[in-house]
Amino acid sequence: MNFTKLILSAAVYTASSMTSAIAVAETDPATFQADKERHIASILERIRIDQKDLSCVQAAEDHAALQACVETVKQDNSASEPKAEAPQNADKKAPKAVKNNKQK
């Protein structure tokens, strides 16, 4: 992945994440601080991955080494992506037809 595209995608993700943090900040300062710290940790983790990627690419001496860097970055990025949480009341909101299919 192009390093510039990676940085741009991180910036877009950061901007989209900040909108929810800003909305929460207006209601509860403690929640805001926790969200802010979690967001900072996320940014620092992405920076760590980007720095590791940059070092790998700079050290690459051939296409095979460069491809190995790309694969490592893909694995690092997939491991650091936030996991989507399932709704707590998912079964209560599921249609009855879906519940019946699960029981069979």
N, CA, C and O atoms as CSV, one atom per row, in Angstrom:
chain,resi,resn,atom,element,x,y,z
A,1,MET,N,N,0.854,-1.171,0.000
A,1,MET,CA,C,0.000,0.000,0.000
A,1,MET,C,C,0.899,1.233,0.000
A,1,MET,O,O,1.923,1.271,0.683
A,2,ASN,N,N,0.516,2.195,-0.744
A,2,ASN,CA,C,1.259,3.435,-0.812
A,2,ASN,C,C,1.252,4.085,0.571
A,2,ASN,O,O,0.203,4.175,1.209
A,3,PHE,N,N,2.406,4.534,1.031
A,3,PHE,CA,C,2.522,5.119,2.360
A,3,PHE,C,C,1.623,6.343,2.502
A,3,PHE,O,O,1.029,6.556,3.559
A,4,THR,N,N,1.519,7.149,1.444
A,4,THR,CA,C,0.672,8.345,1.481
A,4,THR,C,C,-0.791,7.950,1.652
A,4,THR,O,O,-1.520,8.589,2.410
A,5,LYS,N,N,-1.223,6.904,0.955
A,5,LYS,CA,C,-2.599,6.439,1.091
A,5,LYS,C,C,-2.850,5.926,2.497
A,5,LYS,O,O,-3.935,6.123,3.043
A,6,LEU,N,N,-1.874,5.278,3.082
A,6,LEU,CA,C,-2.003,4.758,4.431
A,6,LEU,C,C,-2.183,5.895,5.431
A,6,LEU,O,O,-3.041,5.826,6.312
A,7,ILE,N,N,-1.382,6.929,5.293
A,7,ILE,CA,C,-1.492,8.088,6.181
A,7,ILE,C,C,-2.829,8.783,5.966
A,7,ILE,O,O,-3.476,9.191,6.931
A,8,LEU,N,N,-3.251,8.922,4.710
A,8,LEU,CA,C,-4.529,9.556,4.408
A,8,LEU,C,C,-5.691,8.773,5.003
A,8,LEU,O,O,-6.618,9.361,5.560
A,9,SER,N,N,-5.646,7.449,4.888
A,9,SER,CA,C,-6.724,6.638,5.448
A,9,SER,C,C,-6.736,6.745,6.977
A,9,SER,O,O,-7.806,6.740,7.586
A,10,ALA,N,N,-5.578,6.838,7.590
A,10,ALA,CA,C,-5.518,7.025,9.040
A,10,ALA,C,C,-6.119,8.364,9.437
A,10,ALA,O,O,-6.818,8.455,10.446
A,11,ALA,N,N,-5.853,9.407,8.652
A,11,ALA,CA,C,-6.400,10.729,8.939
A,11,ALA,C,C,-7.919,10.739,8.805
A,11,ALA,O,O,-8.614,11.348,9.619
A,12,VAL,N,N,-8.434,10.067,7.781
A,12,VAL,CA,C,-9.884,9.999,7.588
A,12,VAL,C,C,-10.524,9.234,8.740
A,12,VAL,O,O,-11.556,9.648,9.269
A,13,TYR,N,N,-9.916,8.126,9.124
A,13,TYR,CA,C,-10.438,7.338,10.241
A,13,TYR,C,C,-10.432,8.170,11.520
A,13,TYR,O,O,-11.390,8.130,12.292
A,14,THR,N,N,-9.363,8.918,11.743
A,14,THR,CA,C,-9.252,9.761,12.929
A,14,THR,C,C,-10.344,10.812,12.936
A,14,THR,O,O,-10.985,11.033,13.963
A,15,ALA,N,N,-10.563,11.461,11.804
A,15,ALA,CA,C,-11.589,12.497,11.719
A,15,ALA,C,C,-12.977,11.921,11.981
A,15,ALA,O,O,-13.784,12.535,12.679
A,16,SER,N,N,-13.253,10.754,11.428
A,16,SER,CA,C,-14.573,10.147,11.646
A,16,SER,C,C,-14.741,9.717,13.098
A,16,SER,O,O,-15.845,9.784,13.639
A,17,SER,N,N,-13.675,9.284,13.725
A,17,SER,CA,C,-13.754,8.875,15.130
A,17,SER,C,C,-13.949,10.068,16.046
A,17,SER,O,O,-14.604,9.959,17.082
A,18,MET,N,N,-13.392,11.188,15.674
A,18,MET,CA,C,-13.483,12.381,16.510
A,18,MET,C,C,-14.901,12.916,16.592
A,18,MET,O,O,-15.256,13.523,17.602
A,19,THR,N,N,-15.727,12.716,15.571
A,19,THR,CA,C,-17.082,13.252,15.611
A,19,THR,C,C,-17.870,12.659,16.769
A,19,THR,O,O,-18.602,13.381,17.446
A,20,SER,N,N,-17.736,11.365,17.010
A,20,SER,CA,C,-18.445,10.767,18.133
A,20,SER,C,C,-17.829,11.203,19.456
A,20,SER,O,O,-18.551,11.391,20.435
A,21,ALA,N,N,-16.521,11.365,19.505
A,21,ALA,CA,C,-15.860,11.814,20.733
A,21,ALA,C,C,-16.291,13.233,21.085
A,21,ALA,O,O,-16.455,13.560,22.260
A,22,ILE,N,N,-16.472,14.064,20.083
A,22,ILE,CA,C,-16.894,15.438,20.331
A,22,ILE,C,C,-18.318,15.467,20.875
A,22,ILE,O,O,-18.613,16.237,21.789
A,23,ALA,N,N,-19.199,14.644,20.328
A,23,ALA,CA,C,-20.581,14.602,20.798
A,23,ALA,C,C,-20.648,14.151,22.250
A,23,ALA,O,O,-21.434,14.695,23.027
A,24,VAL,N,N,-19.849,13.180,22.625
A,24,VAL,CA,C,-19.831,12.680,24.003
A,24,VAL,C,C,-19.230,13.726,24.935
A,24,VAL,O,O,-19.672,13.863,26.076
A,25,ALA,N,N,-18.240,14.458,24.468
A,25,ALA,CA,C,-17.558,15.441,25.299
A,25,ALA,C,C,-18.511,16.509,25.804
A,25,ALA,O,O,-18.309,17.054,26.889
A,26,GLU,N,N,-19.528,16.808,25.047
A,26,GLU,CA,C,-20.473,17.835,25.451
A,26,GLU,C,C,-21.353,17.382,26.608
A,26,GLU,O,O,-21.959,18.219,27.276
A,27,THR,N,N,-21.439,16.082,26.863
A,27,THR,CA,C,-22.341,15.583,27.894
A,27,THR,C,C,-21.647,15.138,29.175
A,27,THR,O,O,-22.176,15.373,30.262
A,28,ASP,N,N,-20.484,14.507,29.086
A,28,ASP,CA,C,-19.848,13.938,30.279
A,28,ASP,C,C,-18.326,14.065,30.194
A,28,ASP,O,O,-17.694,13.405,29.369
A,29,PRO,N,N,-17.733,14.914,31.047
A,29,PRO,CA,C,-16.274,15.096,30.985
A,29,PRO,C,C,-15.483,13.820,31.256
A,29,PRO,O,O,-14.434,13.618,30.644
A,30,ALA,N,N,-15.947,12.962,32.142
A,30,ALA,CA,C,-15.222,11.717,32.437
A,30,ALA,C,C,-15.244,10.788,31.230
A,30,ALA,O,O,-14.237,10.158,30.908
A,31,THR,N,N,-16.376,10.705,30.572
A,31,THR,CA,C,-16.478,9.879,29.376
A,31,THR,C,C,-15.602,10.442,28.277
A,31,THR,O,O,-14.952,9.698,27.542
A,32,PHE,N,N,-15.588,11.766,28.169
A,32,PHE,CA,C,-14.737,12.407,27.172
A,32,PHE,C,C,-13.278,12.046,27.399
A,32,PHE,O,O,-12.573,11.691,26.454
A,33,GLN,N,N,-12.820,12.132,28.637
A,33,GLN,CA,C,-11.414,11.848,28.930
A,33,GLN,C,C,-11.066,10.406,28.589
A,33,GLN,O,O,-10.001,10.137,28.034
A,34,ALA,N,N,-11.952,9.488,28.917
A,34,ALA,CA,C,-11.707,8.079,28.592
A,34,ALA,C,C,-11.678,7.876,27.083
A,34,ALA,O,O,-10.820,7.157,26.571
A,35,ASP,N,N,-12.613,8.504,26.363
A,35,ASP,CA,C,-12.632,8.395,24.904
A,35,ASP,C,C,-11.388,9.017,24.296
A,35,ASP,O,O,-10.815,8.483,23.346
A,36,LYS,N,N,-10.980,10.139,24.842
A,36,LYS,CA,C,-9.787,10.827,24.345
A,36,LYS,C,C,-8.552,9.950,24.527
A,36,LYS,O,O,-7.743,9.829,23.607
A,37,GLU,N,N,-8.398,9.344,25.688
A,37,GLU,CA,C,-7.247,8.479,25.950
A,37,GLU,C,C,-7.262,7.247,25.045
A,37,GLU,O,O,-6.214,6.824,24.557
A,38,ARG,N,N,-8.442,6.672,24.819
A,38,ARG,CA,C,-8.564,5.518,23.940
A,38,ARG,C,C,-8.218,5.913,22.494
A,38,ARG,O,O,-7.570,5.155,21.772
A,39,HIS,N,N,-8.654,7.091,22.094
A,39,HIS,CA,C,-8.373,7.576,20.739
A,39,HIS,C,C,-6.872,7.842,20.565
A,39,HIS,O,O,-6.299,7.500,19.531
A,40,ILE,N,N,-6.244,8.442,21.561
A,40,ILE,CA,C,-4.800,8.696,21.510
A,40,ILE,C,C,-4.039,7.380,21.417
A,40,ILE,O,O,-3.084,7.268,20.649
A,41,ALA,N,N,-4.454,6.391,22.188
A,41,ALA,CA,C,-3.791,5.084,22.142
A,41,ALA,C,C,-3.930,4.459,20.756
A,41,ALA,O,O,-2.995,3.837,20.253
A,42,SER,N,N,-5.086,4.624,20.149
A,42,SER,CA,C,-5.306,4.091,18.804
A,42,SER,C,C,-4.397,4.776,17.787
A,42,SER,O,O,-3.809,4.116,16.931
A,43,ILE,N,N,-4.286,6.079,17.883
A,43,ILE,CA,C,-3.418,6.836,16.972
A,43,ILE,C,C,-1.961,6.412,17.158
A,43,ILE,O,O,-1.243,6.201,16.180
A,44,LEU,N,N,-1.531,6.290,18.397
A,44,LEU,CA,C,-0.145,5.893,18.664
A,44,LEU,C,C,0.137,4.491,18.130
A,44,LEU,O,O,1.234,4.227,17.637
A,45,GLU,N,N,-0.837,3.595,18.222
A,45,GLU,CA,C,-0.659,2.238,17.689
A,45,GLU,C,C,-0.514,2.283,16.171
A,45,GLU,O,O,0.338,1.592,15.611
A,46,ARG,N,N,-1.341,3.095,15.496
A,46,ARG,CA,C,-1.225,3.211,14.036
A,46,ARG,C,C,0.119,3.818,13.650
A,46,ARG,O,O,0.726,3.402,12.663
A,47,ILE,N,N,0.589,4.795,14.420
A,47,ILE,CA,C,1.898,5.407,14.147
A,47,ILE,C,C,2.996,4.358,14.310
A,47,ILE,O,O,3.921,4.298,13.499
A,48,ARG,N,N,2.898,3.526,15.358
A,48,ARG,CA,C,3.894,2.471,15.574
A,48,ARG,C,C,3.939,1.531,14.375
A,48,ARG,O,O,5.015,1.161,13.906
A,49,ILE,N,N,2.771,1.151,13.887
A,49,ILE,CA,C,2.701,0.251,12.734
A,49,ILE,C,C,3.277,0.938,11.500
A,49,ILE,O,O,4.022,0.320,10.740
A,50,ASP,N,N,2.940,2.210,11.295
A,50,ASP,CA,C,3.455,2.953,10.137
A,50,ASP,C,C,4.979,3.093,10.201
A,50,ASP,O,O,5.656,2.977,9.180
A,51,GLN,N,N,5.515,3.342,11.395
A,51,GLN,CA,C,6.970,3.454,11.535
A,51,GLN,C,C,7.654,2.126,11.256
A,51,GLN,O,O,8.714,2.085,10.633
A,52,LYS,N,N,7.045,1.038,11.718
A,52,LYS,CA,C,7.582,-0.301,11.446
A,52,LYS,C,C,7.567,-0.563,9.942
A,52,LYS,O,O,8.528,-1.100,9.391
A,53,ASP,N,N,6.469,-0.182,9.278
A,53,ASP,CA,C,6.348,-0.340,7.829
A,53,ASP,C,C,7.404,0.490,7.104
A,53,ASP,O,O,8.051,0.003,6.176
A,54,LEU,N,N,7.576,1.715,7.516
A,54,LEU,CA,C,8.561,2.591,6.888
A,54,LEU,C,C,9.963,2.009,7.016
A,54,LEU,O,O,10.720,1.998,6.046
A,55,SER,N,N,10.308,1.530,8.187
A,55,SER,CA,C,11.633,0.937,8.394
A,55,SER,C,C,11.834,-0.288,7.519
A,55,SER,O,O,12.907,-0.485,6.949
A,56,CYS,N,N,10.798,-1.109,7.414
A,56,CYS,CA,C,10.879,-2.316,6.592
A,56,CYS,C,C,11.090,-1.954,5.122
A,56,CYS,O,O,11.944,-2.534,4.452
A,57,VAL,N,N,10.309,-0.994,4.624
A,57,VAL,CA,C,10.408,-0.599,3.220
A,57,VAL,C,C,11.768,0.034,2.938
A,57,VAL,O,O,12.373,-0.229,1.899
A,58,GLN,N,N,12.245,0.859,3.850
A,58,GLN,CA,C,13.549,1.490,3.647
A,58,GLN,C,C,14.669,0.457,3.618
A,58,GLN,O,O,15.658,0.637,2.908
A,59,ALA,N,N,14.525,-0.616,4.377
A,59,ALA,CA,C,15.565,-1.643,4.432
A,59,ALA,C,C,15.468,-2.651,3.282
A,59,ALA,O,O,16.409,-3.406,3.041
A,60,ALA,N,N,14.333,-2.665,2.573
A,60,ALA,CA,C,14.134,-3.632,1.486
A,60,ALA,C,C,15.143,-3.393,0.370
A,60,ALA,O,O,15.367,-2.260,-0.057
A,61,GLU,N,N,15.747,-4.485,-0.090
A,61,GLU,CA,C,16.754,-4.374,-1.145
A,61,GLU,C,C,16.297,-4.984,-2.467
A,61,GLU,O,O,16.996,-4.880,-3.474
A,62,ASP,N,N,15.107,-5.628,-2.467
A,62,ASP,CA,C,14.570,-6.185,-3.711
A,62,ASP,C,C,13.045,-6.274,-3.600
A,62,ASP,O,O,12.466,-5.979,-2.555
A,63,HIS,N,N,12.416,-6.684,-4.693
A,63,HIS,CA,C,10.961,-6.754,-4.716
A,63,HIS,C,C,10.415,-7.774,-3.726
A,63,HIS,O,O,9.356,-7.560,-3.137
A,64,ALA,N,N,11.117,-8.864,-3.540
A,64,ALA,CA,C,10.657,-9.891,-2.593
A,64,ALA,C,C,10.613,-9.343,-1.168
A,64,ALA,O,O,9.667,-9.602,-0.424
A,65,ALA,N,N,11.638,-8.587,-0.797
A,65,ALA,CA,C,11.673,-7.984,0.536
A,65,ALA,C,C,10.569,-6.938,0.682
A,65,ALA,O,O,9.939,-6.831,1.735
A,66,LEU,N,N,10.341,-6.171,-0.381
A,66,LEU,CA,C,9.280,-5.166,-0.357
A,66,LEU,C,C,7.918,-5.833,-0.214
A,66,LEU,O,O,7.066,-5.357,0.535
A,67,GLN,N,N,7.711,-6.935,-0.932
A,67,GLN,CA,C,6.446,-7.664,-0.831
A,67,GLN,C,C,6.254,-8.234,0.572
A,67,GLN,O,O,5.132,-8.267,1.079
A,68,ALA,N,N,7.329,-8.678,1.195
A,68,ALA,CA,C,7.243,-9.173,2.570
A,68,ALA,C,C,6.799,-8.053,3.511
A,68,ALA,O,O,6.029,-8.289,4.441
A,69,CYS,N,N,7.282,-6.845,3.269
A,69,CYS,CA,C,6.862,-5.685,4.073
A,69,CYS,C,C,5.367,-5.438,3.907
A,69,CYS,O,O,4.654,-5.200,4.882
A,70,VAL,N,N,4.906,-5.497,2.672
A,70,VAL,CA,C,3.490,-5.262,2.389
A,70,VAL,C,C,2.629,-6.291,3.111
A,70,VAL,O,O,1.600,-5.942,3.689
A,71,GLU,N,N,3.038,-7.546,3.083
A,71,GLU,CA,C,2.276,-8.597,3.760
A,71,GLU,C,C,2.268,-8.395,5.278
A,71,GLU,O,O,1.248,-8.603,5.933
A,72,THR,N,N,3.401,-7.992,5.821
A,72,THR,CA,C,3.484,-7.736,7.261
A,72,THR,C,C,2.554,-6.605,7.663
A,72,THR,O,O,1.877,-6.684,8.688
A,73,VAL,N,N,2.520,-5.552,6.855
A,73,VAL,CA,C,1.646,-4.412,7.147
A,73,VAL,C,C,0.180,-4.836,7.084
A,73,VAL,O,O,-0.622,-4.413,7.916
A,74,LYS,N,N,-0.173,-5.660,6.112
A,74,LYS,CA,C,-1.553,-6.142,6.021
A,74,LYS,C,C,-1.940,-6.888,7.292
A,74,LYS,O,O,-3.033,-6.699,7.826
A,75,GLN,N,N,-1.035,-7.738,7.772
A,75,GLN,CA,C,-1.319,-8.497,8.990
A,75,GLN,C,C,-1.412,-7.575,10.193
A,75,GLN,O,O,-2.302,-7.732,11.029
A,76,ASP,N,N,-0.497,-6.613,10.288
A,76,ASP,CA,C,-0.520,-5.676,11.417
A,76,ASP,C,C,-1.792,-4.842,11.412
A,76,ASP,O,O,-2.399,-4.620,12.459
A,77,ASN,N,N,-2.194,-4.379,10.229
A,77,ASN,CA,C,-3.400,-3.559,10.145
A,77,ASN,C,C,-4.649,-4.350,10.476
A,77,ASN,O,O,-5.546,-3.833,11.142
A,78,SER,N,N,-4.726,-5.587,10.028
A,78,SER,CA,C,-5.911,-6.385,10.338
A,78,SER,C,C,-5.953,-6.737,11.821
A,78,SER,O,O,-7.035,-6.859,12.396
A,79,ALA,N,N,-4.808,-6.899,12.435
A,79,ALA,CA,C,-4.772,-7.216,13.865
A,79,ALA,C,C,-5.132,-6.009,14.719
A,79,ALA,O,O,-5.665,-6.169,15.817
A,80,SER,N,N,-4.848,-4.801,14.232
A,80,SER,CA,C,-5.101,-3.606,15.028
A,80,SER,C,C,-6.455,-2.979,14.761
A,80,SER,O,O,-6.828,-2.025,15.444
A,81,GLU,N,N,-7.219,-3.491,13.771
A,81,GLU,CA,C,-8.535,-2.938,13.487
A,81,GLU,C,C,-9.461,-3.211,14.653
A,81,GLU,O,O,-9.444,-4.297,15.231
A,82,PRO,N,N,-10.281,-2.208,15.002
A,82,PRO,CA,C,-11.224,-2.437,16.103
A,82,PRO,C,C,-12.251,-3.482,15.722
A,82,PRO,O,O,-12.742,-3.508,14.593
A,83,LYS,N,N,-12.567,-4.335,16.667
A,83,LYS,CA,C,-13.559,-5.382,16.435
A,83,LYS,C,C,-14.953,-4.788,16.626
A,83,LYS,O,O,-15.194,-4.046,17.578
A,84,ALA,N,N,-15.862,-5.118,15.720
A,84,ALA,CA,C,-17.239,-4.648,15.838
A,84,ALA,C,C,-17.910,-5.428,16.958
A,84,ALA,O,O,-17.838,-6.655,17.017
A,85,GLU,N,N,-18.562,-4.690,17.841
A,85,GLU,CA,C,-19.236,-5.340,18.952
A,85,GLU,C,C,-20.668,-5.654,18.557
A,85,GLU,O,O,-21.348,-4.833,17.940
A,86,ALA,N,N,-21.116,-6.839,18.915
A,86,ALA,CA,C,-22.498,-7.224,18.645
A,86,ALA,C,C,-23.409,-6.495,19.615
A,86,ALA,O,O,-23.032,-6.264,20.764
A,87,PRO,N,N,-24.605,-6.131,19.169
A,87,PRO,CA,C,-25.555,-5.497,20.085
A,87,PRO,C,C,-25.849,-6.429,21.253
A,87,PRO,O,O,-25.907,-7.646,21.080
A,88,GLN,N,N,-26.033,-5.864,22.436
A,88,GLN,CA,C,-26.252,-6.679,23.626
A,88,GLN,C,C,-27.569,-7.446,23.561
A,88,GLN,O,O,-27.657,-8.562,24.074
A,89,ASN,N,N,-28.576,-6.874,22.948
A,89,ASN,CA,C,-29.888,-7.512,22.885
A,89,ASN,C,C,-30.157,-8.033,21.482
A,89,ASN,O,O,-31.268,-7.877,20.975
A,90,ALA,N,N,-29.186,-8.634,20.855
A,90,ALA,CA,C,-29.320,-9.074,19.466
A,90,ALA,C,C,-30.434,-10.105,19.313
A,90,ALA,O,O,-31.199,-10.031,18.352
A,91,ASP,N,N,-30.548,-11.070,20.239
A,91,ASP,CA,C,-31.579,-12.092,20.120
A,91,ASP,C,C,-32.979,-11.510,20.286
A,91,ASP,O,O,-33.913,-11.965,19.626
A,92,LYS,N,N,-33.139,-10.531,21.136
A,92,LYS,CA,C,-34.452,-9.932,21.368
A,92,LYS,C,C,-34.948,-9.180,20.138
A,92,LYS,O,O,-36.153,-9.098,19.899
A,93,LYS,N,N,-34.007,-8.626,19.350
A,93,LYS,CA,C,-34.386,-7.844,18.186
A,93,LYS,C,C,-34.471,-8.690,16.915
A,93,LYS,O,O,-34.956,-8.206,15.893
A,94,ALA,N,N,-34.019,-9.918,16.956
A,94,ALA,CA,C,-34.019,-10.770,15.771
A,94,ALA,C,C,-35.449,-11.196,15.445
A,94,ALA,O,O,-36.233,-11.474,16.352
A,95,PRO,N,N,-35.790,-11.249,14.166
A,95,PRO,CA,C,-37.130,-11.724,13.788
A,95,PRO,C,C,-37.327,-13.164,14.231
A,95,PRO,O,O,-36.368,-13.929,14.345
A,96,LYS,N,N,-38.585,-13.527,14.481
A,96,LYS,CA,C,-38.884,-14.883,14.958
A,96,LYS,C,C,-38.458,-15.948,13.966
A,96,LYS,O,O,-38.046,-17.034,14.373
A,97,ALA,N,N,-38.546,-15.664,12.673
A,97,ALA,CA,C,-38.143,-16.642,11.653
A,97,ALA,C,C,-36.667,-16.974,11.792
A,97,ALA,O,O,-36.271,-18.125,11.608
A,98,VAL,N,N,-35.854,-15.985,12.112
A,98,VAL,CA,C,-34.423,-16.213,12.279
A,98,VAL,C,C,-34.178,-17.045,13.530
A,98,VAL,O,O,-33.332,-17.939,13.521
A,99,LYS,N,N,-34.913,-16.761,14.610
A,99,LYS,CA,C,-34.746,-17.528,15.843
A,99,LYS,C,C,-35.099,-18.994,15.601
A,99,LYS,O,O,-34.399,-19.889,16.075
A,100,ASN,N,N,-36.175,-19.240,14.870
A,100,ASN,CA,C,-36.589,-20.619,14.584
A,100,ASN,C,C,-35.527,-21.351,13.770
A,100,ASN,O,O,-35.291,-22.538,13.997
A,101,ASN,N,N,-34.890,-20.675,12.840
A,101,ASN,CA,C,-33.852,-21.304,12.033
A,101,ASN,C,C,-32.632,-21.661,12.878
A,101,ASN,O,O,-31.963,-22.658,12.607
A,102,LYS,N,N,-32.340,-20.865,13.885
A,102,LYS,CA,C,-31.197,-21.142,14.749
A,102,LYS,C,C,-31.447,-22.405,15.593
A,102,LYS,O,O,-30.508,-23.143,15.888
A,103,GLN,N,N,-32.688,-22.651,15.974
A,103,GLN,CA,C,-32.992,-23.775,16.848
A,103,GLN,C,C,-32.971,-25.102,16.110
A,103,GLN,O,O,-32.817,-26.142,16.751
A,104,LYS,N,N,-33.116,-25.113,14.804
A,104,LYS,CA,C,-33.172,-26.367,14.025
A,104,LYS,C,C,-31.874,-27.058,13.932
A,104,LYS,O,O,-31.781,-28.116,13.311
